[in-house]
Amino acid sequence: MMTLIGLVGNWNSTLTAQLVSPDSLYLNEDLPEINIVAVKPLIKAEADKTTYSIAEDPDSRTYTLLEMLRKVPLVTVDGEDNVKVNGQSSFKIYMNGRPSNMFSNNPKEVLRSIPASMIKKVEVITDPGARYDAEGVSGILNIVTKGAEFEGYNASINTTVMNLFKSVGGFATLKYGRLSLSGNYTFSQQSSESESDYLRTQSGDGGKLRMLSDVDVKYPAHYGSLEGSFEIDTLNLISLSGNLNIGNSNSIWNSHYSRLDKEGKKSMLITRI
């Protein structure tokens, strides 16, 4: 062992070094295992776009694409599931880098029907440039599906059941060579129930008219879309699309009228349905 002592003014230090023979070195086999884990960031910001890695988010296993959009920067989804990009509703939705007409009529229903587990990432393009046909819009929402560059198909079914709302639907994509197909269908039904009790005093004999009523309203709706495209070459693409949007309301009214005398006794009963 060597010891070095230095003195400069009022400061002193001691350096101690120990010489170890190579024969005395040994490997400790009882050392714990070390795991190095790298976490891939969910958000990637670039000059012209912001990317959110849906596939890396654990919530994508159970959420729909519409629910996942609440996490994407620069995208807002209000209480009625209306989507805005950069605070504006004037934006376009692309799928795998190309315009998709299936989102044109009822985008929130289509976004709700797509499971997030089928999506790789979402790109929010705030500066589209000449590459995209996005004149007069606030930006582009580009949805990139898993396996977009491979041939094959993906299909899923989803359902939602709540007290006054229920829905069931499905989404599917197919890619075969230069042909691409995608479609979705959703059936939803929203219900509304109300009851009322109305009492009115009539002139003359002092009697009263009482009305009890209950209303049951149902709003069934069908949403669907089908889109197909064929890539002639890298510069030319033929695409066709169609949409389904049917909704109506069914109401059931039950009204019960009763006339009460001035002592509060029922003197007449009229039932109307």
C-alpha positions in Angstrom: 0.0 0.0 0.0 1.3 3.5 -0.9 0.3 6.8 0.9 1.0 10.2 -0.7 0.6 13.4 1.4 0.7 16.8 -0.2 0.7 20.2 1.5 0.0 23.6 -0.2 -0.6 26.6 2.1 -3.4 25.6 4.5 -4.7 22.8 2.3 -3.6 19.2 2.6 -4.8 15.9 1.1 -4.0 12.3 1.4 -4.2 9.8 -1.5 -4.2 6.2 -0.7 -3.7 3.4 -3.3 -3.6 -0.3 -2.9 -1.7 -2.6 -5.2 -3.6 -5.8 -6.0 -2.0 -8.9 -7.3 -3.7 -10.3 -10.4 -3.8 -13.7 -8.7 -6.1 -12.3 -6.1 -8.8 -11.2 -8.6 -11.9 -13.3 -8.7 -15.3 -13.3 -10.2 -18.3 -13.1 -7.9 -20.9 -15.4 -9.4 -23.5 -14.2 -6.9 -23.9 -10.8 -8.5 -27.6 -10.0 -9.3 -28.7 -10.0 -13.0 -28.8 -6.6 -14.6 -31.6 -5.9 -17.2 -31.4 -2.9 -19.4 -34.8 -1.7 -20.6 -35.3 1.0 -23.2 -38.7 2.7 -23.3 -39.8 4.0 -26.7 -41.4 7.4 -26.5 -45.1 7.6 -27.4 -44.8 11.1 -28.9 -42.4 12.2 -31.7 -42.4 15.8 -32.6 -41.1 16.9 -36.0 -41.1 20.2 -37.9 -44.2 19.5 -39.9 -46.0 16.8 -37.9 -46.5 15.1 -34.5 -46.7 11.3 -34.3 -48.4 9.3 -31.5 -47.4 5.6 -31.3 -50.8 4.0 -30.7 -49.3 0.5 -30.7 -46.9 1.3 -27.9 -49.7 2.5 -25.6 -51.1 -0.3 -23.4 -54.6 1.3 -23.5 -54.8 0.4 -27.3 -55.6 -3.2 -26.3 -59.0 -2.2 -25.0 -59.8 1.3 -26.4 -61.3 2.3 -29.7 -59.5 4.7 -32.0 -61.8 7.5 -31.1 -60.9 7.1 -27.4 -57.2 7.0 -28.2 -57.4 10.3 -30.1 -58.0 12.0 -26.7 -54.4 11.3 -26.0 -52.9 12.6 -29.2 -51.4 16.0 -29.1 -53.1 18.8 -31.1 -56.3 16.7 -31.3 -59.3 17.4 -29.1 -62.5 15.3 -28.7 -65.4 16.9 -26.9 -68.2 15.4 -24.9 -70.2 14.6 -28.0 -67.2 12.9 -29.7 -66.6 15.7 -32.2 -63.0 15.8 -33.3 -60.9 18.9 -33.9 -57.3 19.3 -35.1 -55.4 22.4 -34.0 -58.7 23.7 -32.5 -60.4 23.5 -35.9 -62.9 21.1 -37.4 -61.7 21.8 -41.0 -59.3 18.9 -41.3 -58.9 15.8 -43.5 -58.5 12.2 -42.4 -56.1 10.0 -44.3 -55.5 6.3 -44.0 -52.0 5.0 -44.7 -51.0 8.3 -46.4 -54.0 8.5 -48.7 -57.4 10.3 -48.5 -60.2 8.1 -47.2 -63.8 8.9 -48.1 -65.1 6.6 -45.4 -64.6 9.4 -42.9 -66.4 12.1 -44.9 -70.0 11.7 -43.7 -69.8 10.5 -40.1 -66.2 10.4 -38.9 -66.9 9.9 -35.2 -68.9 6.7 -35.9 -66.2 5.3 -38.1 -63.5 6.2 -35.6 -65.6 4.6 -32.8 -65.9 1.4 -34.8 -62.1 0.9 -35.3 -60.3 -0.9 -32.5 -57.1 0.9 -31.5 -55.3 -2.5 -31.5 -55.4 -2.4 -35.3 -53.6 1.0 -35.5 -49.8 1.5 -35.5 -49.7 5.2 -35.2 -51.5 8.5 -35.8 -49.7 11.4 -37.5 -51.0 15.0 -37.0 -49.7 16.9 -40.0 -49.9 20.6 -39.3 -48.0 21.7 -42.4 -49.1 19.4 -45.2 -47.3 21.2 -48.0 -47.6 20.3 -51.7 -47.4 16.6 -51.1 -51.0 16.5 -49.8 -54.2 18.0 -51.3 -55.1 19.9 -48.1 -55.8 23.4 -49.3 -58.0 25.4 -46.9 -57.8 22.9 -44.0 -56.2 23.2 -40.6 -54.3 19.9 -41.0 -54.3 16.2 -41.7 -54.9 13.3 -39.4 -53.1 10.3 -41.0 -54.0 7.0 -39.5 -51.5 4.2 -40.2 -52.7 0.7 -39.6 -50.6 -2.3 -38.6 -49.3 -4.2 -41.5 -50.2 -1.5 -44.0 -47.2 -2.5 -46.1 -48.1 -6.2 -46.2 -50.8 -8.2 -47.9 -53.6 -9.8 -46.0 -56.6 -8.8 -44.0 -57.7 -7.5 -40.6 -61.1 -7.7 -39.1 -62.6 -6.9 -35.7 -66.0 -6.7 -34.0 -66.8 -4.3 -31.1 -69.8 -3.7 -28.9 -70.9 -1.1 -26.3 -73.7 -1.6 -23.8 -74.8 1.2 -21.4 -78.0 2.1 -19.6 -79.6 4.1 -22.5 -77.2 3.3 -25.3 -75.9 0.3 -27.1 -74.0 -0.4 -30.3 -72.4 -3.2 -32.2 -70.2 -2.9 -35.2 -67.2 -4.1 -37.1 -64.3 -2.9 -39.1 -62.2 -4.8 -41.8 -59.4 -4.1 -44.2 -58.0 -6.1 -47.1 -54.9 -5.6 -49.2 -54.1 -7.8 -52.1 -51.4 -6.6 -54.5 -52.4 -3.2 -55.7 -56.0 -3.6 -54.5 -57.1 -2.3 -51.1 -60.5 -2.6 -49.5 -61.8 -1.3 -46.2 -65.2 -1.1 -44.7 -67.1 -0.7 -41.4 -70.7 -1.0 -40.1 -72.2 0.1 -36.9 -75.7 -0.3 -35.5 -76.5 1.9 -32.5 -79.6 2.6 -30.5 -80.1 5.5 -28.0 -83.1 5.5 -25.7 -84.9 8.3 -23.8 -87.5 7.8 -21.1 -89.5 10.5 -19.2 -92.5 10.7 -16.9 -94.8 13.6 -16.0 -97.6 14.3 -13.5 -99.8 17.3 -14.3 -102.7 18.5 -12.1 -105.0 21.4 -13.2 -107.9 22.9 -11.3 -111.0 23.5 -13.4 -113.4 26.4 -13.0 -117.0 25.9 -12.1 -117.4 22.9 -9.8 -113.9 23.2 -8.5 -112.9 19.8 -9.8 -109.4 18.9 -10.9 -107.9 17.2 -14.0 -104.9 15.0 -13.5 -102.7 13.7 -16.3 -100.0 11.0 -15.8 -97.9 10.3 -18.9 -94.7 8.4 -19.7 -92.7 8.5 -23.0 -90.3 5.9 -24.3 -88.3 7.0 -27.3 -85.8 4.9 -29.2 -83.4 6.2 -31.9 -82.0 3.3 -33.9 -79.3 4.1 -36.5 -77.2 2.3 -39.1 -73.8 3.7 -40.2 -71.5 2.0 -42.7 -69.0 2.7 -45.4 -67.1 0.7 -48.0 -64.0 2.0 -49.8 -61.8 0.4 -52.5 -58.8 1.5 -54.4 -56.5 0.2 -57.1 -53.0 1.6 -57.6 -52.2 1.8 -61.3 -48.7 3.1 -60.6 -47.0 5.3 -58.0 -48.7 8.4 -59.4 -52.2 7.2 -60.3 -54.9 5.7 -58.1 -58.5 4.7 -58.8 -60.8 4.7 -55.8 -64.5 4.1 -55.2 -66.5 4.6 -52.0 -70.0 4.4 -50.6 -71.7 5.3 -47.3 -74.7 4.2 -45.3 -76.4 6.6 -42.9 -79.9 5.7 -41.8 -81.6 6.8 -38.6 -85.2 7.3 -37.3 -87.1 7.5 -34.0 -89.8 5.3 -32.5 -91.9 6.8 -29.8 -94.4 5.2 -27.4 -96.7 7.5 -25.4 -98.9 6.4 -22.6 -101.2 9.0 -21.1 -103.7 8.5 -18.3 -106.3 11.3 -17.6 -108.4 11.3 -14.4 -111.0 13.8 -13.2 -111.1 14.5 -9.5 -114.0 16.2 -7.7 -113.4 19.0 -5.2 -112.9 16.5 -2.4 -110.1 14.8 -4.4 -112.0 11.6 -5.2 -111.6 10.2 -8.7 -114.8 10.6 -10.8 -113.6 9.7 -14.3 -110.7 7.8 -15.9 -109.6 8.2 -19.5 -106.7 6.2 -20.8 -105.0 7.2 -24.1 -102.1 5.4 -25.7 
